[in-house]
Amino acid sequence: MVQSVIVLGAGMVGVSTALHLRQRGWDVVLVDRRAPGEGASFGNAGLIQREAVFPHPFPRSVSEIARIAKNRSVDAVYHANALPSLAFPLLRYWWNSAPERYEAMARAYAQLIVTCLDEHMAVAREAGSTDLLRPIGWMRLFSTEAQLEAARREAEAAHRDHNVGYRILDGQALAEAEPHLLVRRAGAVHWTDPYSVSDPHALTTSYARLFQTKGGRMATGDAATLARAGAGWRVQTAEGPVEAGQAVIALGAAAGDVTRRFGYAPPLFGKRGYHLHYGMKGNAVLNHPFIDEASGFCLVPMRAGIRLTTGAEFARPDAPETPIQIERAEPVARTLLPLDEKVEGRPWMGTRPCTPDMLPVIGRIPGQEGLWGAFGHAHQGLTLGPTTGRLLAEMMGGEAPFIDPVAYRPERFA
């Protein structure tokens, strides 16, 4: 008997999950209000981050917390009216970032990350989109020799423990690698493993097309209409109601809005981010994505131009867009590169779905037979989409998971 499933959410995680289930013979309907890849998967730094074996911890130093509290930085801003609702998850995030707890979480995080290149390439080859995966890595630039030395030690640890590839560039080597960089830096860590995606939206849509060519169906619908239908599930779509034996919630930051209706309220919180593209003056080029440590934002060469991506903005889900980080970052970016005019009239905004323990939710939703979750990937939804899709598909089909899924079990937040 063919098993059937509704996958809610057509970002990289949802598309990858739908594809892996379809490849295993499931009857799959992928449902979203928008076309594939138009949510958080659309706007990011476009990196498949094989080097990101250490998740982002909450700042631990008093000076760093005080800097962010002033709310004048480029890398992190907040809306004061959002803090009451964020207090509990952020406090747990801070608590989990203590060294004795962070170490175990980082190990669980790393076992997902180390798979990402192979899992993406396997899908991209079949989807015909390997040209979007540029094996150029990315760079982190440092202003002082002391910063560069500290980064070298961290890179050595990542290489020793997780076989992460890197090279250290001094100031001259950095200038040769990026001849149009306008500033002089002490050097950089070049993470050599990651793929830089020239068009993240195109990559997600190519995976969605592969899903359709394999017989998967797509429908426009609202995840808020998900309801029990006998022993299975039903959701309303533009073509009418769709029913299936099982359902997967892969809705990113909006996942909790749906799961709460079924008794599961994980402490998700969102980090909003913005991006904007720029041209380059004359014949200037940027060869590698980079973050300048002194500036706190990312500049990435993409099809659409040089993408400036911001750090984190903490705001209420219904708060209007406030791209103050773009406004703060753009003048600084123009001191780093010879940027020309903006490509778009306004910045794009999306929300990264985060959990207090820095690990995604992957598995069966507690107390709900046939309901599964795949969300909470924070900054790494693009990186971990195919890995998550494969892992969840194996779990749903009763296969032996290729990664131990215990650390990501939804019931840890039950």
Secondary structure as GFF3:
##gff-version 3
##sequence-region A 1 414
A	DSSP	beta_strand	4	8	.	.	.	ID=ss1
A	DSSP	alpha_helix	12	23	.	.	.	ID=ss2
A	DSSP	beta_strand	27	32	.	.	.	ID=ss3
A	DSSP	beta_strand	47	48	.	.	.	ID=ss4
A	DSSP	alpha_helix	62	69	.	.	.	ID=ss5
A	DSSP	beta_strand	76	78	.	.	.	ID=ss6
A	DSSP	three_ten_helix	80	82	.	.	.	ID=ss7
A	DSSP	alpha_helix	83	96	.	.	.	ID=ss8
A	DSSP	alpha_helix	99	113	.	.	.	ID=ss9
A	DSSP	alpha_helix	116	127	.	.	.	ID=ss10
A	DSSP	three_ten_helix	130	132	.	.	.	ID=ss11
A	DSSP	beta_strand	133	134	.	.	.	ID=ss12
A	DSSP	beta_strand	138	142	.	.	.	ID=ss13
A	DSSP	alpha_helix	145	162	.	.	.	ID=ss14
A	DSSP	beta_strand	166	170	.	.	.	ID=ss15
A	DSSP	alpha_helix	171	177	.	.	.	ID=ss16
A	DSSP	beta_strand	187	191	.	.	.	ID=ss17
A	DSSP	beta_strand	195	197	.	.	.	ID=ss18
A	DSSP	alpha_helix	200	213	.	.	.	ID=ss19
A	DSSP	beta_strand	217	220	.	.	.	ID=ss20
A	DSSP	three_ten_helix	223	225	.	.	.	ID=ss21
A	DSSP	beta_strand	227	229	.	.	.	ID=ss22
A	DSSP	beta_strand	232	237	.	.	.	ID=ss23
A	DSSP	beta_strand	240	244	.	.	.	ID=ss24
A	DSSP	beta_strand	246	249	.	.	.	ID=ss25
A	DSSP	three_ten_helix	252	254	.	.	.	ID=ss26
A	DSSP	alpha_helix	255	259	.	.	.	ID=ss27
A	DSSP	three_ten_helix	260	262	.	.	.	ID=ss28
A	DSSP	beta_strand	269	280	.	.	.	ID=ss29
A	DSSP	beta_strand	290	292	.	.	.	ID=ss30
A	DSSP	beta_strand	298	302	.	.	.	ID=ss31
A	DSSP	beta_strand	305	309	.	.	.	ID=ss32
A	DSSP	beta_strand	312	314	.	.	.	ID=ss33
A	DSSP	alpha_helix	324	336	.	.	.	ID=ss34
A	DSSP	beta_strand	339	342	.	.	.	ID=ss35
A	DSSP	beta_strand	348	354	.	.	.	ID=ss36
A	DSSP	beta_strand	361	364	.	.	.	ID=ss37
A	DSSP	beta_strand	371	375	.	.	.	ID=ss38
A	DSSP	three_ten_helix	378	380	.	.	.	ID=ss39
A	DSSP	alpha_helix	381	396	.	.	.	ID=ss40
A	DSSP	three_ten_helix	406	408	.	.	.	ID=ss41
A	DSSP	three_ten_helix	410	413	.	.	.	ID=ss42
###
